[in-house]
């Protein structure tokens, strides 16, 4: 009886081990990827959702899911902690993280790799036509909304002003969000406002619905100097008519980009990049901003090392 009892116990343990091994073997081909995006009302979330759907459909054994987050800074911290595998982020803030500067001062992030830059998020300097302000140089002595304290937009404002020899000592700086700045402009509480977003931006459209707006240009020479110092910037032209303006406006942009952790190997990096860039139509159907995504522009404004698999795809 004792021998039978021991054999029975051994048999149960053996069956359990076989079941566990079989269970593990059944999932051995699965690839689980979490994609960090942004708020559900923003641009990143629908684009990330389309990306996860493409990866699930096009890569064998893939189980990718997009999750709503607090956007770039939160996404980078989640990547750093290994909580997500892919993320949509702004390239300027990614540069700050990789170099341990600005809001990442003393908190350098080493484990981020680029997949691709996606579409521009333009630095827009907005004033009202009646203010008589025609150049960024004219902002000296003015009340200027520079973005929320510690935000990416505020860093953009500081850097652009510096290119014109202007510091906060030369202006009355106001740390306001996009919507706060729009209201302040309409109420004549500020003379100009900086914001960073894809155009047309709802906050500026709101101002333009009641006032004639002027966008201040970042001239080519100043843009070149900024790009030489901060490699995440790119040149763009805001088309005439965007906010009722009669002329196009020279500007600079940061880029939304897709990044991964260094745990994504080169083979998977290649698979991810190929799947996304051979099905761009599906991403572009998710949000109008994605229409600017292209294989040709996928390394434009790239501020960090690129996953070798992604790099291989773009060279094909």
C-alpha positions as CSV (number, residue, x, y, z in Angstrom):
1,X,0.0,0.0,0.0
2,X,2.8,2.3,0.9
3,X,4.5,1.6,-2.4
4,X,1.3,2.2,-4.3
5,X,0.8,5.5,-2.4
6,X,4.3,6.6,-3.4
7,X,3.8,5.6,-7.0
8,X,0.4,7.4,-7.1
9,X,2.0,10.6,-5.7
10,X,4.9,10.2,-8.2
11,X,2.4,9.8,-11.1
12,X,0.5,12.9,-10.1
13,X,3.7,15.0,-9.9
14,X,4.8,13.6,-13.3
15,X,1.5,14.4,-14.9
16,X,1.6,17.9,-13.4
17,X,5.1,18.5,-14.7
18,X,4.2,17.3,-18.2
19,X,1.1,19.6,-18.2
20,X,3.2,22.6,-17.2
21,X,5.9,21.9,-19.8
22,X,3.2,21.4,-22.5
23,X,1.5,24.6,-21.4
24,X,4.8,26.5,-21.7
25,X,5.5,24.9,-25.1
26,X,2.1,26.0,-26.4
27,X,2.9,29.6,-25.8
28,X,6.6,29.4,-26.8
29,X,5.9,31.1,-30.1
30,X,3.9,34.0,-28.6
31,X,5.4,37.5,-28.6
32,X,3.7,39.9,-26.1
33,X,4.2,43.6,-26.7
34,X,2.7,46.5,-24.8
35,X,2.6,49.8,-26.7
36,X,2.4,53.0,-24.6
37,X,0.5,55.8,-26.3
38,X,-1.3,58.8,-24.8
39,X,-4.7,60.0,-23.6
40,X,-7.7,58.5,-25.4
41,X,-8.7,61.9,-26.8
42,X,-5.2,62.5,-28.3
43,X,-3.3,61.5,-31.4
44,X,-1.1,58.8,-30.0
45,X,-3.8,56.5,-28.8
46,X,-5.6,55.8,-32.1
47,X,-2.3,55.5,-34.0
48,X,-1.0,53.1,-31.4
49,X,-4.2,51.1,-31.6
50,X,-3.8,50.8,-35.4
51,X,-0.1,49.7,-34.9
52,X,-1.1,47.0,-32.5
53,X,-3.7,45.6,-34.9
54,X,-1.2,45.5,-37.8
55,X,1.4,43.7,-35.6
56,X,-1.1,41.2,-34.5
57,X,-2.2,40.5,-38.1
58,X,1.2,40.5,-39.8
59,X,3.6,38.9,-37.3
60,X,3.1,35.3,-36.5
61,X,2.4,34.7,-32.8
62,X,2.2,38.4,-32.0
63,X,0.0,39.6,-29.1
64,X,0.4,43.4,-29.1
65,X,-1.8,45.8,-27.2
66,X,-2.0,49.6,-27.0
67,X,-2.5,51.2,-23.7
68,X,-3.6,54.8,-22.8
69,X,-1.0,56.7,-20.8
70,X,0.1,60.2,-19.8
71,X,2.1,60.5,-23.1
72,X,5.8,61.1,-23.6
73,X,7.4,61.6,-20.2
74,X,5.3,58.9,-18.7
75,X,6.0,56.6,-21.6
76,X,9.8,57.0,-21.3
77,X,9.7,56.2,-17.6
78,X,7.6,53.1,-18.4
79,X,10.1,52.0,-21.0
80,X,13.0,52.6,-18.5
81,X,11.2,50.4,-15.9
82,X,10.5,47.7,-18.5
83,X,6.7,48.1,-18.1
84,X,6.2,48.6,-21.9
85,X,8.1,47.4,-25.0
86,X,7.2,50.1,-27.5
87,X,6.0,53.7,-27.1
88,X,5.0,56.7,-29.1
89,X,6.9,59.8,-27.9
90,X,8.2,63.2,-28.9
91,X,11.7,63.2,-30.2
92,X,12.9,66.2,-28.3
93,X,11.9,64.8,-24.9
94,X,13.4,61.5,-25.9
95,X,16.7,63.4,-26.6
96,X,16.5,65.0,-23.1
97,X,16.0,61.5,-21.6
98,X,18.9,59.9,-23.5
99,X,21.2,62.8,-22.5
100,X,19.9,63.4,-18.9
101,X,19.0,67.0,-19.4
102,X,15.9,69.3,-19.0
103,X,13.2,67.3,-17.1
104,X,15.5,64.3,-17.1
105,X,18.4,66.1,-15.4
106,X,20.3,63.5,-13.4
107,X,17.9,60.8,-14.6
108,X,19.5,59.7,-17.9
109,X,17.7,56.8,-19.7
110,X,20.0,54.4,-21.5
111,X,17.7,51.6,-22.7
112,X,15.7,53.4,-25.5
113,X,16.2,52.7,-29.2
114,X,14.5,54.3,-32.1
115,X,12.2,52.5,-34.5
116,X,11.1,55.5,-36.7
117,X,10.2,59.1,-36.6
118,X,6.5,59.5,-37.6
119,X,5.0,63.0,-38.1
120,X,5.8,66.6,-37.2
121,X,4.5,68.4,-34.1
122,X,5.1,72.0,-35.0
123,X,6.4,74.8,-32.8
124,X,3.8,77.6,-33.4
125,X,4.3,81.1,-32.2
126,X,1.0,82.8,-32.3
127,X,0.0,86.5,-31.9
128,X,-2.8,88.7,-33.0
129,X,-2.5,90.7,-36.1
130,X,-3.4,93.9,-34.3
131,X,-0.4,93.6,-31.9
132,X,2.0,94.7,-34.6
133,X,4.4,91.9,-33.7
134,X,6.0,90.6,-36.9
135,X,9.1,88.7,-35.7
136,X,10.3,86.7,-32.8
137,X,12.8,89.5,-32.2
138,X,9.9,91.8,-31.6
139,X,8.9,89.8,-28.5
140,X,11.4,91.6,-26.3
141,X,9.5,93.4,-23.6
142,X,6.3,91.6,-24.4
143,X,4.0,89.3,-22.3
144,X,4.7,85.8,-23.7
145,X,3.0,82.5,-22.9
146,X,5.8,80.0,-23.1
147,X,4.0,76.7,-22.2
148,X,3.4,74.9,-18.9
149,X,6.3,74.9,-16.5
150,X,8.7,72.0,-17.2
151,X,6.8,70.9,-20.4
152,X,8.4,70.1,-23.7
153,X,6.7,73.1,-25.2
154,X,8.3,75.4,-22.7
155,X,11.7,73.9,-23.5
156,X,11.0,74.6,-27.2
157,X,10.1,78.2,-26.4
158,X,13.3,78.8,-24.4
159,X,15.5,77.3,-27.2
160,X,13.8,79.3,-30.0
161,X,13.9,82.5,-28.0
162,X,17.6,81.9,-27.3
163,X,18.3,81.6,-31.1
164,X,17.1,85.2,-31.3
165,X,19.2,86.3,-28.4
166,X,16.2,86.5,-26.0
167,X,16.0,85.1,-22.5
168,X,13.2,85.2,-19.9
169,X,14.9,88.3,-18.5
170,X,13.9,90.1,-21.8
171,X,10.2,89.2,-21.7
172,X,7.3,88.8,-19.2
173,X,7.1,85.0,-19.4
174,X,3.8,83.3,-18.5
175,X,3.8,79.6,-17.9
176,X,0.4,78.6,-19.5
177,X,-0.9,75.5,-21.2
178,X,-2.2,75.6,-24.8
179,X,-5.8,76.3,-23.7
180,X,-4.8,78.8,-21.1
181,X,-2.6,80.7,-23.6
182,X,-5.4,80.8,-26.1
183,X,-7.8,82.3,-23.6
184,X,-5.1,84.8,-22.4
185,X,-4.5,85.9,-26.0
186,X,-8.2,86.5,-26.6
187,X,-8.5,88.4,-23.3
188,X,-5.4,90.5,-24.0
189,X,-3.5,89.1,-21.1
190,X,-0.6,88.1,-23.2
191,X,0.9,89.3,-26.5
192,X,2.1,86.0,-28.0
193,X,2.0,82.3,-27.2
194,X,4.3,79.4,-27.9
195,X,2.7,75.9,-28.4
196,X,3.9,72.6,-29.9
197,X,1.3,70.5,-31.6
198,X,0.3,69.2,-35.0
199,X,-1.4,71.8,-37.1
200,X,-4.1,72.9,-37.4
201,X,-4.3,73.0,-33.7
202,X,-7.8,73.4,-32.0
203,X,-6.5,76.0,-29.6
204,X,-5.3,78.2,-32.4
205,X,-8.4,77.6,-34.5
206,X,-10.4,78.8,-31.6
207,X,-8.5,82.1,-31.5
208,X,-8.7,82.4,-35.3
209,X,-12.5,82.0,-35.2
210,X,-12.8,85.4,-33.5
211,X,-9.5,87.2,-34.3
212,X,-7.0,87.6,-37.1
213,X,-4.0,85.7,-36.0
214,X,-0.4,85.9,-37.1
215,X,2.2,83.1,-36.9
216,X,5.8,84.3,-36.3
217,X,8.3,82.6,-38.6
218,X,11.5,80.8,-37.6
219,X,13.7,81.9,-40.5
220,X,15.9,79.4,-42.3
221,X,19.2,80.6,-40.8
222,X,17.8,80.5,-37.3
223,X,16.3,77.0,-37.9
224,X,19.7,75.8,-39.2
225,X,21.4,77.0,-36.0
226,X,18.8,75.4,-33.8
227,X,19.0,72.1,-35.7
228,X,22.9,72.1,-35.4
229,X,22.5,72.5,-31.6
230,X,19.4,70.3,-31.1
231,X,19.3,67.5,-33.7
232,X,15.6,66.7,-32.9
233,X,14.3,69.8,-34.8
234,X,13.3,69.7,-38.4
235,X,12.2,72.4,-40.8
236,X,8.5,72.6,-41.9
237,X,6.3,75.1,-43.7
238,X,2.9,75.9,-42.3
239,X,0.7,76.3,-45.4
240,X,-1.2,79.5,-46.2
241,X,-4.8,79.3,-45.1
242,X,-4.1,77.0,-42.1
243,X,-5.6,79.6,-39.7
244,X,-6.8,82.0,-42.4
245,X,-3.4,83.4,-43.1
246,X,-2.7,84.5,-46.7
247,X,1.0,83.4,-46.7
248,X,2.8,80.2,-45.7
249,X,5.0,80.4,-42.6
250,X,8.5,79.0,-42.0
251,X,8.6,77.0,-38.8
252,X,10.4,74.2,-37.0
253,X,9.0,71.0,-35.6
254,X,9.8,68.2,-33.3
255,X,8.7,64.8,-34.4
256,X,6.4,62.2,-32.9
257,X,8.3,58.9,-33.0
258,X,8.1,55.2,-32.2
259,X,10.7,53.8,-29.9
260,X,11.4,50.5,-28.2
261,X,13.6,49.2,-25.4
262,X,17.0,47.6,-26.0
263,X,15.3,44.2,-25.1
264,X,13.7,44.2,-28.6
265,X,16.2,42.2,-30.7
266,X,17.2,43.1,-34.2
267,X,15.1,40.4,-35.8
268,X,11.9,41.5,-34.1
269,X,12.8,45.1,-34.7
270,X,12.9,44.3,-38.4
271,X,9.6,42.5,-38.3
272,X,7.9,45.3,-36.4
273,X,9.2,48.0,-38.8
274,X,8.4,46.0,-42.0
275,X,4.9,45.3,-40.8
276,X,4.1,48.9,-39.9
277,X,5.7,50.5,-43.0
278,X,4.2,48.1,-45.5
279,X,0.7,48.9,-44.1
280,X,0.9,52.6,-43.5
281,X,-2.6,53.0,-45.0
282,X,-4.1,51.4,-42.0
283,X,-2.3,53.7,-39.6
284,X,-3.2,56.7,-41.7
285,X,-6.8,55.7,-41.6
286,X,-6.7,56.0,-37.8
287,X,-5.8,59.7,-37.6
288,X,-5.1,62.5,-40.1
289,X,-1.7,63.3,-38.5
290,X,-0.4,59.9,-39.6
291,X,-0.7,60.9,-43.3
292,X,2.7,62.5,-42.9
293,X,4.4,59.2,-42.0
294,X,6.6,57.8,-44.7
295,X,9.5,55.4,-45.1
296,X,11.6,58.2,-46.7
297,X,11.2,60.4,-43.6
298,X,11.4,57.7,-41.0
299,X,14.9,58.7,-39.7
300,X,14.4,62.5,-40.0
301,X,15.0,64.1,-36.6
302,X,16.1,60.8,-35.0
303,X,17.8,61.8,-31.8
304,X,18.9,58.3,-30.5
305,X,20.5,55.1,-31.8
306,X,18.1,53.1,-34.0
307,X,17.3,49.4,-33.5
308,X,19.5,47.6,-36.0
309,X,16.6,45.6,-37.5
310,X,14.6,48.8,-38.1
311,X,17.7,50.4,-39.7
312,X,18.1,47.4,-42.0
313,X,14.5,47.8,-43.2
314,X,15.0,51.4,-44.1
315,X,18.1,50.7,-46.1
316,X,16.3,48.1,-48.3
